[in-house]
């Protein structure tokens, strides 16, 4: 993480972690059914914003920046970097699928 005049510019995950920007919550199903705001969804999707250097060099972890992934939010750590808290640091073990 670099600082410039006390403003955060870069959030860099370390260890076997990635930084994910969560997709917008769905308010309606494809069939047109409205979803309540407090619905509990066990997995959510998002885009990888950054990968740690450890993940980047691990051939068994096919995760790269901009991949769309499905992840379990229970182990995700929110990053208070944006007003709407859509950034999360996620252990690679909590990523369950990559969309290709």
C-alpha distances in whole Angstrom, upper triangle without the diagonal:
4,7,10,13,11,10,7,7,5,5,6,9,10,14,16,14,14,12,16,17,20,23,25,28,31,34,37,38,39,43,42,42,40,37,37,33,33,34,32,31,30,28,26,25,21,20,17,14,12,13,12,13,16,17,17,20,22,25,26,23,24,21,19,17,19,22,23,23,25,24,25,23,24,21,18,16,15,12,13,12,15,19,20,18,18,14,15,13,16,18,20,23,23,23,27,27,26,28,29
4,7,10,9,9,6,6,6,8,9,12,14,18,20,18,17,15,18,19,23,25,27,30,33,36,39,40,41,45,44,44,42,39,39,35,35,36,35,34,33,31,29,27,24,22,19,16,14,16,15,16,19,20,20,22,25,28,29,26,27,23,21,19,21,24,26,26,28,27,28,26,27,25,22,19,18,15,15,13,16,20,22,20,20,17,18,17,20,22,23,27,26,26,30,30,29,31,32
4,6,6,6,5,6,8,10,12,15,17,21,23,21,20,18,21,21,24,27,28,31,34,36,40,41,43,46,45,45,42,40,39,36,36,37,36,35,34,33,30,29,26,24,22,18,17,19,18,20,22,24,23,26,28,31,32,29,30,27,25,22,24,27,28,29,31,29,30,28,29,27,24,21,19,16,15,13,16,19,21,20,21,18,19,19,22,24,26,29,29,29,33,33,32,33,35
4,5,5,7,7,10,13,15,19,20,24,26,24,23,20,23,22,26,28,29,32,35,38,41,42,44,47,46,46,43,41,41,37,37,39,38,37,37,35,32,31,28,26,24,20,19,22,21,22,26,27,26,28,31,34,35,32,32,29,27,24,25,28,30,31,33,32,33,30,32,30,27,24,22,18,17,14,17,19,22,21,22,20,22,22,25,27,29,32,32,32,35,35,34,35,36
4,6,9,10,13,16,18,21,23,27,29,27,26,23,25,25,27,30,31,33,37,38,42,44,45,48,47,47,44,42,41,37,38,40,39,38,39,37,34,33,30,28,27,23,23,25,25,26,29,30,29,32,34,37,39,35,36,32,30,27,28,31,33,33,35,34,35,32,33,31,28,25,23,19,18,15,17,19,23,22,24,22,24,24,28,30,32,35,34,34,38,38,37,38,39
4,7,9,12,14,16,19,21,25,27,25,24,21,23,23,25,28,29,31,34,36,40,42,43,47,45,45,42,40,38,35,35,37,36,35,36,34,32,31,28,27,25,22,21,23,23,25,27,28,28,31,33,36,37,34,34,31,29,26,27,30,31,31,33,31,32,29,30,28,25,22,20,16,14,13,15,17,20,19,21,19,21,21,25,27,30,32,31,32,35,36,35,36,38
4,6,9,11,15,18,20,24,26,23,21,18,20,19,22,25,25,28,31,33,36,38,40,43,42,41,39,37,36,32,33,34,33,33,33,31,29,28,25,23,22,19,19,21,21,23,26,26,26,29,31,34,35,32,32,28,26,23,24,27,28,28,30,29,29,27,28,27,23,20,18,14,12,10,12,14,17,17,18,16,18,19,23,25,28,31,29,29,33,33,32,33,35
4,6,8,11,14,16,20,22,19,17,15,17,16,19,22,23,26,29,31,34,36,38,41,40,40,37,35,34,31,31,32,31,30,30,28,26,25,22,20,18,15,15,17,17,20,22,23,23,26,28,30,31,28,28,24,23,20,21,24,24,25,27,25,26,24,25,23,20,17,15,11,11,8,11,14,16,15,16,13,15,15,19,22,24,27,26,26,29,30,28,30,31
4,7,10,13,16,20,21,19,17,14,16,15,19,21,23,26,29,31,34,36,37,40,39,39,37,35,35,31,32,33,32,31,31,28,26,24,20,19,17,13,13,16,16,18,21,21,21,24,26,28,30,26,26,23,20,17,18,21,23,24,26,25,26,24,26,24,21,18,16,13,13,9,12,15,17,16,16,14,16,16,19,22,23,27,26,25,29,29,27,28,29
4,6,10,13,16,18,15,13,11,13,14,17,20,22,25,28,31,33,35,36,39,39,39,37,34,34,31,31,32,30,29,28,26,24,22,18,16,14,10,9,12,12,14,17,17,17,20,22,25,26,23,23,19,17,14,16,19,20,21,23,22,24,22,24,22,18,16,15,12,13,10,12,16,17,15,15,12,13,13,16,18,20,23,22,22,26,26,24,25,26
4,7,10,13,15,12,10,8,11,12,15,18,21,23,26,29,32,33,34,38,37,37,35,32,32,29,29,29,28,26,25,23,21,20,16,15,12,9,8,10,10,13,15,15,15,19,20,23,24,20,21,17,16,13,15,17,19,19,21,19,20,19,20,18,15,13,12,9,11,9,12,15,16,14,13,10,10,9,13,15,17,20,19,19,23,23,22,24,25
4,7,10,12,9,8,7,11,13,16,20,22,25,28,31,33,34,35,39,39,38,37,34,34,31,31,31,29,27,26,23,21,20,17,15,12,9,7,7,7,9,11,12,12,15,17,20,21,17,18,15,14,12,15,16,18,18,20,19,20,19,20,18,15,13,13,11,14,12,15,19,19,16,16,12,11,9,12,13,14,18,18,18,21,22,21,23,24
4,7,8,6,6,6,10,13,16,19,22,24,27,30,33,33,34,38,38,37,36,33,33,30,29,29,26,25,23,21,19,18,16,14,11,10,7,6,5,8,9,10,11,14,15,18,18,15,16,13,13,12,15,16,17,16,18,16,17,16,18,14,12,11,12,11,14,14,16,20,20,16,15,12,10,7,9,9,11,14,14,15,18,19,19,21,23
4,6,6,8,10,13,16,19,22,25,27,30,33,36,36,37,40,41,40,38,36,35,33,32,31,29,27,25,23,22,21,19,18,14,13,10,8,5,7,7,9,11,13,13,17,17,15,17,14,15,15,18,18,20,19,20,18,19,18,19,15,14,13,15,14,17,17,20,23,23,20,19,15,13,9,10,10,11,14,15,16,19,21,20,23,25
4,6,9,11,15,18,20,24,27,28,31,34,36,36,37,41,41,40,39,36,36,34,32,31,29,27,24,22,22,21,20,19,15,15,12,9,6,8,6,8,10,12,11,15,15,13,15,14,15,16,19,19,20,19,20,17,18,18,18,15,14,14,16,16,20,20,23,26,25,22,21,17,14,11,10,8,9,12,14,15,18,20,20,23,24
4,7,11,13,17,19,22,25,26,29,32,34,33,35,38,39,38,37,34,34,32,31,29,26,24,21,19,19,19,18,17,13,14,12,8,7,8,6,6,9,11,9,13,12,9,12,11,13,14,17,16,18,15,17,14,15,16,16,13,13,13,16,17,20,21,23,26,25,21,20,17,14,10,9,6,6,8,11,11,14,16,16,20,21
4,7,10,13,15,18,21,23,25,29,31,31,32,35,36,35,34,31,31,29,28,27,24,22,19,17,17,16,14,14,10,11,9,7,6,9,8,7,10,12,12,15,14,11,13,10,12,12,15,14,15,13,14,12,13,13,14,11,10,10,13,13,17,17,19,22,21,18,16,13,10,7,5,4,5,9,9,10,13,15,15,18,20
4,6,10,12,15,19,20,23,26,28,28,29,33,33,33,32,29,29,27,26,25,23,21,19,16,15,13,11,10,7,8,6,4,6,10,10,8,10,13,13,15,15,11,12,9,9,9,11,11,12,11,13,11,13,13,15,12,10,11,12,12,16,15,17,20,19,16,14,10,8,6,5,7,7,10,10,9,13,14,13,16,18
4,7,10,13,16,18,21,24,27,27,28,32,32,31,30,27,27,25,24,24,22,20,19,16,14,13,10,8,6,5,5,6,8,12,13,11,12,16,16,18,18,15,15,11,11,9,10,11,12,11,13,12,13,12,15,13,9,9,10,9,12,12,13,16,15,12,10,7,6,5,6,9,10,13,12,11,15,15,14,16,18
4,6,9,12,14,17,21,23,23,24,28,28,28,26,24,24,22,22,21,19,17,16,13,11,9,6,5,4,5,7,9,12,15,16,14,15,18,18,20,19,15,15,11,11,9,9,9,9,9,10,9,12,11,14,13,9,10,10,10,13,12,13,15,14,11,8,6,5,6,7,10,11,14,12,10,13,13,12,14,16
4,6,9,12,15,18,20,21,22,26,25,25,24,22,22,19,20,20,19,16,17,14,11,9,5,5,6,6,9,12,15,18,20,17,18,22,22,23,23,19,18,14,13,11,10,11,10,10,11,11,13,12,15,15,11,12,10,10,12,11,10,13,11,9,5,5,6,9,10,14,14,17,14,13,16,15,14,15,17
4,7,8,11,15,17,18,19,23,22,22,20,18,19,16,17,16,15,13,13,11,7,6,4,7,9,10,13,15,18,21,22,19,20,24,24,25,24,20,19,16,16,14,12,12,10,9,10,9,11,10,13,14,11,12,10,11,13,13,12,13,10,9,5,6,7,10,11,14,15,17,14,12,14,14,14,14,17
4,6,9,12,14,15,16,19,19,19,18,16,17,15,16,15,15,13,14,11,8,6,5,7,11,12,15,17,21,24,25,22,23,26,26,26,25,22,20,17,17,15,12,12,9,10,10,11,13,12,16,17,14,15,14,15,16,16,14,15,12,11,8,10,11,14,14,18,18,19,16,14,16,15,14,13,16
4,6,9,12,13,15,18,17,17,15,13,14,12,14,14,14,13,15,13,10,9,8,11,14,15,19,21,24,27,28,25,26,30,30,30,29,26,24,21,21,19,16,16,13,14,13,14,15,14,17,19,16,17,15,16,17,16,14,14,10,11,8,11,13,17,17,21,21,22,19,18,19,18,18,17,20
4,6,9,11,13,16,15,14,12,10,11,9,11,10,11,10,13,11,9,9,10,14,17,18,21,23,26,29,30,27,28,32,31,32,30,27,26,23,23,21,19,18,15,15,13,14,14,13,16,18,16,17,15,17,18,18,16,15,12,12,10,13,14,18,18,21,22,22,19,18,18,18,18,18,21
4,6,7,10,12,11,11,9,8,10,9,12,10,12,10,14,13,10,11,12,16,19,21,24,26,29,32,33,30,31,34,33,33,32,28,27,25,25,23,20,20,16,16,14,16,16,15,18,21,19,21,19,21,22,22,20,19,15,16,14,17,18,21,21,24,24,24,21,20,19,19,19,18,21
4,7,10,12,9,8,6,5,7,7,10,10,13,12,16,15,13,14,16,19,23,24,27,29,32,36,36,33,34,38,37,37,35,32,31,28,29,27,24,23,20,20,18,19,19,18,21,23,22,23,21,23,23,24,21,20,16,18,16,20,21,24,24,27,27,28,24,23,23,22,23,22,25
4,7,8,6,5,4,5,9,10,13,12,14,13,17,17,15,16,18,21,24,26,29,31,34,38,38,35,36,39,38,38,36,33,32,29,30,28,25,24,21,20,19,20,21,20,23,26,24,26,24,26,27,27,25,23,20,21,19,22,23,27,26,29,29,29,25,24,23,23,23,22,24
4,5,5,5,7,7,11,13,15,13,14,13,16,16,14,15,18,21,24,26,30,31,34,37,37,34,35,38,37,37,35,32,30,28,29,28,25,23,20,19,17,19,20,20,23,26,25,27,26,28,29,29,27,26,22,23,21,24,24,27,26,29,28,28,25,23,22,21,22,20,23
4,5,7,10,11,15,17,19,16,18,16,19,18,16,16,18,21,25,27,30,32,35,38,38,35,35,38,37,36,35,32,30,28,29,28,25,23,20,20,18,21,22,23,25,28,27,29,28,30,31,31,29,28,24,25,23,25,26,29,28,30,29,29,26,24,23,21,21,19,21
4,6,9,11,15,17,19,17,19,18,21,20,19,19,22,25,28,31,34,35,38,42,42,38,39,42,40,40,38,35,33,32,33,32,28,27,23,23,21,24,25,25,28,30,30,32,31,33,34,34,32,31,27,28,26,29,29,32,31,33,32,32,29,27,25,24,25,22,25
4,6,9,13,15,18,16,19,18,21,21,19,20,22,25,29,31,34,36,39,42,42,39,40,43,42,41,39,37,35,33,34,32,29,28,24,24,23,25,25,25,28,31,29,32,30,32,33,33,30,29,25,27,25,28,29,32,31,34,33,33,30,28,27,26,26,24,27
4,6,10,13,15,13,16,16,19,19,19,20,22,25,29,31,34,36,39,42,42,39,40,43,42,41,39,37,35,33,34,33,30,29,25,24,22,24,24,24,26,29,28,30,29,31,32,32,30,28,25,26,24,27,28,31,30,33,33,32,29,28,26,26,27,25,28
4,7,9,12,11,14,15,18,19,18,19,21,25,28,30,33,35,37,41,41,38,39,43,41,42,40,36,35,33,34,32,29,28,25,24,22,23,23,22,24,27,26,28,26,29,29,30,27,25,22,23,22,25,26,29,29,32,32,32,28,27,26,26,27,25,28
4,7,9,7,10,11,15,16,15,17,19,23,26,28,31,32,35,38,38,35,37,40,39,39,37,34,33,31,32,30,28,27,23,22,20,20,20,19,20,24,23,25,23,26,26,27,25,23,20,21,19,23,23,26,26,28,29,28,25,24,24,24,25,24,27
4,6,6,9,11,15,16,16,18,20,24,27,28,31,33,35,39,39,36,38,41,40,41,38,35,35,32,33,32,29,28,25,24,21,21,20,18,20,23,22,24,22,25,25,26,24,22,19,20,19,22,23,26,26,28,29,29,25,25,25,26,27,26,30
4,6,9,11,14,16,15,17,19,22,25,26,29,30,33,36,37,34,36,39,38,39,37,34,33,31,31,30,27,27,23,22,20,20,19,16,18,21,20,21,19,21,21,23,20,18,15,16,16,19,20,23,23,26,28,27,24,24,24,25,26,26,29
4,6,9,13,14,14,17,19,23,25,26,29,30,32,36,36,33,35,39,37,38,36,33,33,30,31,30,28,27,24,22,20,19,17,15,15,19,18,19,18,21,21,23,21,19,16,16,16,19,19,22,22,25,26,26,22,23,23,24,26,26,30
4,6,10,12,12,15,18,22,24,26,28,29,31,35,35,32,34,37,36,36,34,31,31,29,30,29,27,26,22,20,17,17,15,14,14,18,18,20,19,22,22,24,23,21,18,18,17,20,19,22,21,24,25,24,20,21,20,22,24,24,27
4,6,9,10,14,17,20,22,24,26,27,29,33,32,29,32,35,33,34,31,28,28,26,28,27,26,24,21,18,15,14,12,11,11,15,15,17,17,20,21,24,22,21,18,17,16,18,17,20,19,21,22,21,17,18,18,19,22,22,26
4,6,7,11,14,17,19,22,24,24,27,30,29,27,29,32,30,30,28,25,25,23,25,24,23,21,17,15,12,11,9,9,10,14,14,16,16,20,21,23,22,22,18,17,15,17,16,18,17,18,19,18,14,15,14,16,18,18,22
4,7,11,14,17,19,21,23,23,25,28,27,24,27,29,27,28,25,22,23,21,23,23,22,20,17,14,10,9,6,7,8,11,12,15,16,19,22,23,23,23,20,18,16,17,15,17,14,16,16,15,11,12,11,14,16,18,21
4,7,10,14,15,18,20,20,22,25,24,21,24,26,24,25,22,19,19,18,20,20,18,16,13,10,6,5,5,6,9,11,11,14,15,18,21,22,21,22,19,17,14,15,13,15,12,14,14,13,9,9,9,10,13,14,18
4,7,11,13,15,18,18,21,24,24,21,23,26,24,25,23,19,19,17,18,17,16,14,11,8,6,6,6,7,10,12,11,14,14,16,19,19,19,19,16,14,11,12,11,14,12,14,14,14,11,10,10,10,12,13,16
4,7,10,13,15,16,19,22,22,19,20,24,22,23,21,18,17,14,15,14,12,10,7,6,4,6,9,9,13,14,12,15,14,16,19,19,18,19,16,14,11,12,11,13,12,14,14,15,12,10,10,9,9,10,13
4,7,9,12,14,17,20,21,17,18,22,21,22,21,17,16,13,13,11,9,8,6,6,7,8,11,11,14,15,12,14,13,14,17,16,15,17,14,13,9,9,10,12,11,14,13,15,13,10,12,11,10,10,13
4,6,9,11,15,18,19,15,16,19,19,20,19,16,14,11,10,8,5,6,4,6,9,10,13,13,17,17,14,15,14,15,17,16,16,18,16,14,10,10,10,12,12,14,13,16,14,11,13,12,10,10,12
4,6,7,11,14,15,12,12,16,16,17,17,13,12,8,7,5,5,5,7,7,10,11,14,14,17,16,13,14,14,14,17,16,16,19,17,15,12,10,10,10,10,12,11,14,13,11,13,12,10,11,13
4,7,10,13,15,13,13,16,17,19,19,16,15,11,9,6,6,8,10,11,14,14,17,16,19,17,14,14,14,12,15,13,14,17,16,14,11,9,10,10,11,14,14,17,16,14,17,16,14,15,16
4,7,9,12,10,10,13,15,17,17,14,13,10,8,5,8,10,12,13,15,15,17,17,20,17,14,14,14,13,16,14,16,19,19,16,14,11,11,9,11,12,12,16,16,14,17,17,15,17,18
4,7,8,6,6,10,11,13,14,11,11,8,7,6,10,10,13,13,15,15,17,17,19,17,14,15,16,15,18,17,19,22,21,19,16,13,12,10,10,10,10,14,14,13,16,16,14,16,17
4,5,5,6,9,10,13,14,11,13,10,10,10,14,14,16,16,18,17,19,19,20,17,15,15,16,15,19,18,20,24,23,20,19,15,13,10,11,10,10,14,15,14,18,18,17,20,21
4,5,5,6,9,12,14,12,13,11,11,12,15,16,19,19,21,20,22,22,23,20,19,19,20,19,22,21,24,27,27,24,22,19,17,14,14,13,13,16,18,17,20,20,19,22,22
4,5,6,6,10,11,10,12,11,12,14,17,17,19,18,20,19,21,21,22,19,18,18,21,20,23,23,25,29,28,25,23,20,18,14,14,12,11,14,16,16,19,19,18,21,22
4,6,5,8,9,6,8,7,9,11,14,13,16,15,17,16,18,19,20,17,16,17,19,19,23,22,24,28,27,23,21,18,16,13,12,10,8,11,14,12,15,15,15,18,18
4,6,8,10,8,8,7,7,9,13,13,16,16,19,18,21,22,23,21,19,20,22,21,24,23,25,28,28,25,22,19,18,15,14,13,12,15,17,15,18,17,15,18,18
4,6,9,8,10,10,10,13,16,16,19,19,21,21,23,24,26,23,22,23,25,24,28,27,29,32,31,28,26,23,21,18,17,16,13,16,19,17,20,19,18,20,20
4,5,6,8,9,11,14,17,16,19,17,20,19,21,23,24,21,21,22,24,24,28,28,29,33,32,28,26,23,21,18,16,14,11,14,16,15,17,17,16,19,19
4,5,7,9,11,15,17,16,18,17,20,20,22,24,26,23,23,25,27,27,31,30,32,35,33,31,28,25,23,20,18,16,13,15,18,16,17,16,15,18,17
4,6,9,12,16,18,16,18,16,18,18,20,22,23,21,21,23,26,26,30,30,31,34,33,30,27,24,22,20,17,15,11,12,15,13,14,14,13,16,16
4,6,9,12,14,12,14,13,15,14,17,19,21,18,18,20,22,23,27,26,28,31,29,26,23,21,18,16,14,12,8,10,12,10,12,11,11,14,14
4,7,10,12,10,12,11,14,15,18,20,22,20,19,21,23,24,27,26,27,30,29,26,23,21,19,17,15,14,10,13,14,11,12,10,9,11,11
4,7,9,7,9,9,12,13,16,17,20,18,17,18,20,20,24,23,24,27,25,22,19,17,16,14,12,12,9,12,13,10,11,10,8,11,11
4,6,6,9,10,14,15,18,19,22,20,18,19,20,20,23,21,22,26,24,22,19,16,16,14,14,14,12,15,15,13,15,13,10,12,11
4,6,9,11,14,15,18,19,22,20,17,18,18,17,20,19,19,22,21,19,16,14,14,13,14,15,13,17,16,14,16,15,12,13,13
4,6,9,13,14,18,18,22,21,18,19,19,18,21,19,19,21,20,18,15,13,14,15,15,16,15,18,17,14,16,14,11,11,11
4,6,10,12,16,17,20,19,17,19,19,19,22,21,21,23,21,20,16,15,15,15,14,15,13,16,15,11,13,10,7,7,8
4,7,10,14,15,18,18,16,18,18,19,21,21,20,22,20,18,14,14,14,15,14,15,13,16,14,10,11,9,6,5,8
4,6,10,12,15,15,13,16,16,18,21,21,20,22,20,18,14,13,13,13,11,13,11,12,10,7,8,6,4,6,9
4,7,9,13,13,12,15,16,18,21,22,21,23,20,18,14,14,13,14,11,12,11,11,9,6,6,5,6,8,12
4,6,9,9,9,12,13,16,19,20,20,21,19,16,13,13,10,11,8,9,9,9,6,4,5,7,9,11,15
4,6,7,7,11,13,16,19,20,21,22,19,16,14,14,11,12,9,10,10,9,5,6,7,10,13,15,18
4,6,5,8,9,13,15,17,18,18,16,13,11,11,9,10,8,10,12,11,8,9,11,13,15,17,21
4,6,8,10,14,17,19,20,20,18,15,14,14,11,11,9,11,13,12,8,11,13,16,18,20,24
4,7,10,13,16,18,19,21,19,15,15,13,10,9,7,7,10,9,7,10,12,15,18,20,24
4,6,9,13,15,16,17,15,12,11,9,6,6,5,7,10,11,8,10,13,15,17,19,22
4,6,10,12,14,15,14,10,11,8,5,5,6,9,12,13,11,13,16,19,20,22,25
4,6,9,10,11,10,7,7,6,4,6,9,12,15,16,14,15,18,20,20,22,25
4,5,8,10,10,7,8,5,6,7,10,14,16,19,16,17,21,22,22,24,26
4,6,7,9,6,9,8,9,11,14,17,20,22,20,21,24,25,25,26,29
4,7,9,7,9,7,10,12,15,18,21,23,21,21,25,25,25,26,28
4,6,5,7,8,11,13,17,20,22,25,22,22,25,25,25,25,28
4,6,8,10,13,16,19,23,25,27,24,24,27,27,27,27,30
4,6,9,11,15,17,21,23,25,22,22,24,24,24,24,27
4,6,8,11,14,18,20,21,18,19,21,22,22,23,26
4,7,10,12,16,18,19,16,16,19,19,19,19,22
4,7,10,13,15,17,15,15,18,18,18,19,22
4,6,10,12,14,12,12,15,16,16,18,21
4,7,10,12,10,11,15,16,16,19,21
4,6,8,7,8,11,13,14,17,20
4,5,6,7,11,13,14,18,20
4,5,5,8,10,11,15,17
4,6,7,10,13,16,19
4,6,9,12,15,18
4,6,8,11,14
4,7,10,13
4,7,10
4,6
4
